[in-house]
Amino acid sequence: MTYPDFITGFPSLDVPFPEDVVQTAVIRSDAGLVAFFTFLQDFELPLHSHLAQWGTVVEGEIELTIGDETKSYGPGDSYSIPAGVEHGGKIKAGSRVIDVFEEPDRYPVKG
């Protein structure tokens, strides 16, 4: 399942990952950032931390380590990452994820 055209028409993010690996679409407000991610290739997300994040898997499979716990997530599963908690993971090609960031400027919006 792909995201609808009106979502893929949203601005993209300036993320430090190549567009042939990760595609993005975003809604930003002063209160936070909602990002629609599509992973075109297997992807390893290095451990990092920032303010709070919540996400849900729309399609595919991801393995996240949040703090000391590693867990696999599939379609319909969601996760919550408290502010300042180190996290990272492995994301399989074809996965689609919606992430909501407490930081409105977590990633810059292109354009």
Buried (B, 14 or more C-beta within 10 A) or exposed (E): EEBEEEEBEBEBBEBEBEEEBBBBBBBBEEEBBBBBBBBBEEBEBEEEBBBBBBBBBBBBBBBBBBEEEEEEBEEEBEBEBEEEBEBBBBBBEEBBBBBBBBEEEBBEBEE
